[in-house]
Amino acid sequence: MAHLRELIRSRIQRRSTGTYVLEGRRSVDQAMDLAVEIELLFVTEDRAKSYQALGDRLRIVTEKRLTQISSLTSSDGVVGIAPMVMTAADELPSQDCILVPVGVQDPGNLGTLLRSALAFYQRVGLVVGPATVDPFSPKVVRATTGLISLVAVSEVEDYRSCLEALGGAGVTRLALVPQSLGSLPVDPPATPFALLVGSEAHGIDGDLVSGCDGVISIPQKSQVESLNAGVAGSIALFHCAQPRS
């Protein structure tokens, strides 16, 4: 149980063990439906019958103990540990849509972006830099309802080098920018394409924007100053998924 607690709390622990935590029955069941191998599953006694097929990987614990460890305010009696699968950056061009969240630190925003991308595209990649929230953190995993296993996740130290490599591989690179700097393209991009999304507070560094093939922005009424990364990025992803003329 101490190991489970550390995985929930620590990005370093998740990387060192190559595992992450699925909290809640919905996330666990979704992952199992996708054939994700559950290494260990902690359940309350009333939930155990549903997961007997896991055999010796099943651990029965009290609801009080599970709630104490879980990041949820109240546990629904199911918490699992699953293997983390990473993708090399040079394999990302095989994806239809590659998300590049730059400095997006809110787990809910990243989870929303990933769910939207998975709703609109068959193959989704994710570039994660050092200033972006861990996509395998419990809150992001929960926001994706366990669908993180469908995403080709690649961690990079330098966005610029990664974007240059993507461009060299024929990936169209678009930056989501404020309304005054761009507009929705008349014709959505061909796949594969990469979409850079910055945080609502700080946006995307100008050097990264200038290194892209184009920019895209969401038309807004004047009284709305800005949209958060999850909402703006989802609108852009939907537009980019429309049929080309």
C-alpha positions as CSV (number, residue, x, y, z in Angstrom):
1,M,0.0,0.0,0.0
2,A,2.9,2.3,0.6
3,H,4.0,1.7,-3.0
4,L,0.5,2.7,-4.2
5,R,0.6,5.9,-2.2
6,E,3.9,6.9,-3.7
7,L,2.7,6.2,-7.2
8,I,-0.3,8.5,-6.6
9,R,1.8,11.3,-5.2
10,S,5.1,11.2,-7.1
11,R,5.9,11.7,-10.8
12,I,9.4,10.5,-10.1
13,Q,8.1,7.2,-8.6
14,R,5.9,6.6,-11.6
15,R,8.8,7.0,-14.0
16,S,11.2,4.9,-11.9
17,T,8.8,2.0,-11.8
18,G,7.2,2.5,-15.2
19,T,3.7,2.2,-13.7
20,Y,0.8,4.5,-13.0
21,V,-2.4,4.4,-11.0
22,L,-6.0,4.0,-12.2
23,E,-8.5,5.3,-9.7
24,G,-12.1,4.4,-9.8
25,R,-14.1,1.6,-11.3
26,R,-14.8,3.4,-14.5
27,S,-11.2,4.0,-15.3
28,V,-10.1,0.5,-14.3
29,D,-12.9,-1.1,-16.3
30,Q,-12.2,1.0,-19.4
31,A,-8.5,0.1,-19.2
32,M,-9.3,-3.6,-18.9
33,D,-11.7,-3.4,-21.8
34,L,-8.7,-2.1,-23.8
35,A,-6.6,-5.1,-22.7
36,V,-4.4,-3.0,-20.5
37,E,-2.5,-5.4,-18.1
38,I,-3.5,-4.6,-14.5
39,E,-0.4,-5.4,-12.4
40,L,-2.2,-5.1,-9.1
41,L,-5.8,-4.2,-8.2
42,F,-6.9,-3.0,-4.8
43,V,-10.6,-3.4,-4.1
44,T,-13.0,-3.4,-1.2
45,E,-14.7,-6.7,-0.4
46,D,-18.0,-5.8,-2.1
47,R,-16.2,-5.2,-5.4
48,A,-13.9,-8.2,-5.4
49,K,-16.3,-10.6,-7.1
50,S,-16.2,-8.5,-10.3
51,Y,-12.5,-8.9,-10.6
52,Q,-11.9,-12.5,-9.6
53,A,-10.3,-13.2,-13.0
54,L,-7.2,-11.3,-11.8
55,G,-6.3,-14.0,-9.4
56,D,-3.3,-13.3,-7.2
57,R,-3.1,-9.8,-8.6
58,L,-6.2,-8.9,-6.6
59,R,-5.8,-7.3,-3.1
60,I,-8.8,-6.8,-0.8
61,V,-8.6,-3.8,1.5
62,T,-11.0,-1.8,3.6
63,E,-12.8,1.2,2.2
64,K,-11.3,3.4,4.9
65,R,-7.8,2.3,4.0
66,L,-8.4,2.8,0.2
67,T,-9.9,6.3,0.8
68,Q,-6.9,7.3,3.0
69,I,-4.5,6.5,0.1
70,S,-6.5,7.5,-2.9
71,S,-6.4,11.1,-4.3
72,L,-10.2,11.0,-4.4
73,T,-12.2,12.5,-1.6
74,S,-14.2,9.3,-1.5
75,S,-13.1,6.0,-3.1
76,D,-15.6,3.8,-5.0
77,G,-13.6,0.8,-3.9
78,V,-11.4,0.1,-7.0
79,V,-7.8,1.3,-7.6
80,G,-5.4,-0.4,-10.0
81,I,-1.7,-0.2,-11.0
82,A,-0.9,-0.5,-14.7
83,P,2.3,-0.4,-16.8
84,M,3.3,2.9,-18.4
85,V,3.9,2.6,-22.2
86,M,6.1,5.4,-23.7
87,T,6.6,6.1,-27.4
88,A,9.9,7.3,-29.0
89,A,9.5,10.8,-30.5
90,D,10.5,9.6,-34.0
91,E,7.5,7.3,-34.0
92,L,5.0,10.1,-33.5
93,P,4.5,10.9,-37.2
94,S,2.5,7.7,-37.5
95,Q,-0.2,9.3,-35.5
96,D,-3.1,11.3,-37.0
97,C,-3.1,14.1,-34.4
98,I,-0.1,15.0,-32.2
99,L,-0.9,17.2,-29.2
100,V,1.8,19.4,-27.9
101,P,0.6,21.1,-24.7
102,V,3.2,23.8,-23.8
103,G,3.2,24.6,-20.1
104,V,-0.3,23.2,-19.5
105,Q,-0.2,22.3,-15.8
106,D,-3.9,21.8,-15.0
107,P,-4.7,18.1,-15.0
108,G,-8.3,18.7,-16.0
109,N,-7.3,20.7,-19.1
110,L,-4.9,18.1,-20.3
111,G,-7.4,15.3,-19.7
112,T,-10.0,17.3,-21.7
113,L,-7.6,17.8,-24.6
114,L,-6.8,14.1,-24.7
115,R,-10.4,13.0,-24.5
116,S,-11.3,15.4,-27.3
117,A,-8.5,14.2,-29.5
118,L,-9.4,10.6,-28.9
119,A,-13.0,11.4,-29.9
120,F,-12.0,13.0,-33.2
121,Y,-9.0,11.0,-34.3
122,Q,-8.1,7.3,-34.6
123,R,-4.5,7.7,-33.6
124,V,-3.4,10.3,-31.1
125,G,0.1,11.3,-30.0
126,L,1.2,13.5,-27.1
127,V,4.5,15.4,-26.6
128,V,5.2,16.1,-23.0
129,G,7.8,18.7,-21.9
130,P,9.2,19.4,-18.5
131,A,6.8,22.2,-17.7
132,T,3.6,20.2,-18.6
133,V,1.6,18.2,-16.1
134,D,2.3,14.5,-16.0
135,P,-0.2,12.7,-18.3
136,F,0.0,9.7,-16.0
137,S,-0.9,11.6,-12.9
138,P,-4.1,10.2,-11.3
139,K,-6.1,13.3,-12.1
140,V,-5.2,13.3,-15.8
141,V,-5.8,9.5,-16.0
142,R,-9.2,10.0,-14.3
143,A,-10.1,12.9,-16.7
144,T,-9.4,10.6,-19.6
145,T,-11.5,7.8,-17.9
146,G,-8.6,5.4,-18.4
147,L,-8.1,6.1,-22.1
148,I,-4.5,7.3,-21.6
149,S,-3.4,3.8,-22.8
150,L,-4.6,4.7,-26.3
151,V,-2.3,7.7,-26.5
152,A,1.2,7.5,-27.9
153,V,3.0,9.5,-25.1
154,S,6.5,10.9,-25.8
155,E,8.5,12.9,-23.3
156,V,11.0,15.5,-24.6
157,E,13.4,17.9,-23.0
158,D,13.3,20.4,-25.9
159,Y,10.1,21.3,-27.8
160,R,12.0,23.1,-30.5
161,S,14.1,20.1,-31.6
162,C,11.0,17.9,-31.4
163,L,9.0,20.2,-33.6
164,E,11.8,20.5,-36.1
165,A,12.0,16.7,-36.3
166,L,8.2,16.5,-36.8
167,G,8.3,19.0,-39.6
168,G,11.1,17.1,-41.3
169,A,8.9,14.0,-41.2
170,G,6.1,15.8,-43.0
171,V,3.9,16.7,-40.0
172,T,2.1,20.0,-40.3
173,R,2.7,22.1,-37.2
174,L,0.0,24.5,-36.0
175,A,0.0,26.8,-32.9
176,L,-3.2,27.8,-31.1
177,V,-2.8,31.5,-30.5
178,P,-5.0,34.4,-29.3
179,Q,-7.7,35.7,-31.6
180,S,-5.8,38.8,-32.7
181,L,-3.0,36.7,-34.1
182,G,-4.9,34.2,-36.3
183,S,-8.1,32.6,-37.3
184,L,-9.7,29.2,-38.0
185,P,-8.2,27.9,-41.3
186,V,-10.8,27.6,-44.1
187,D,-9.5,24.1,-44.9
188,P,-8.5,21.9,-42.0
189,P,-5.0,20.4,-42.1
190,A,-4.2,17.1,-43.6
191,T,-3.0,14.4,-41.2
192,P,-0.6,14.0,-39.6
193,F,-0.6,17.3,-37.9
194,A,0.7,18.6,-34.5
195,L,-1.3,21.2,-32.5
196,L,0.5,23.3,-29.9
197,V,-1.7,24.5,-27.1
198,G,-0.4,26.8,-24.4
199,S,-1.8,27.6,-20.9
200,E,-4.4,30.3,-20.7
201,A,-2.1,32.5,-18.6
202,H,1.1,32.3,-20.6
203,G,0.3,31.0,-24.1
204,I,3.1,29.7,-26.3
205,D,6.6,31.1,-26.6
206,G,7.0,33.3,-29.7
207,D,10.0,31.3,-30.9
208,L,7.9,28.1,-30.9
209,V,5.0,29.8,-32.8
210,S,7.4,31.1,-35.4
211,G,8.8,27.6,-35.9
212,C,5.3,26.3,-36.8
213,D,3.8,26.0,-40.3
214,G,0.7,28.1,-39.3
215,V,-1.4,29.4,-36.5
216,I,-5.0,28.9,-35.6
217,S,-7.3,30.8,-33.2
218,I,-10.9,30.6,-31.9
219,P,-13.2,33.5,-32.8
220,Q,-14.7,35.0,-29.6
221,K,-17.0,37.7,-28.5
222,S,-15.2,40.8,-27.1
223,Q,-16.5,40.3,-23.5
224,V,-14.8,36.9,-23.3
225,E,-11.1,37.5,-22.7
226,S,-9.9,34.0,-23.2
227,L,-10.8,30.3,-23.1
228,N,-8.9,27.7,-21.0
229,A,-6.6,25.3,-22.8
230,G,-9.0,22.4,-22.6
231,V,-11.9,24.3,-24.2
232,A,-9.9,26.2,-26.8
233,G,-7.9,23.1,-27.8
234,S,-11.0,21.0,-28.1
235,I,-12.7,23.5,-30.4
236,A,-9.5,23.6,-32.5
237,L,-9.3,19.8,-32.6
238,F,-12.9,19.5,-33.7
239,H,-12.4,22.0,-36.5
240,C,-9.3,20.3,-37.7
241,A,-11.2,17.0,-37.8
242,Q,-13.7,18.3,-40.3
243,P,-13.6,16.9,-43.9
244,R,-11.3,18.8,-46.2
245,S,-12.9,20.5,-49.2
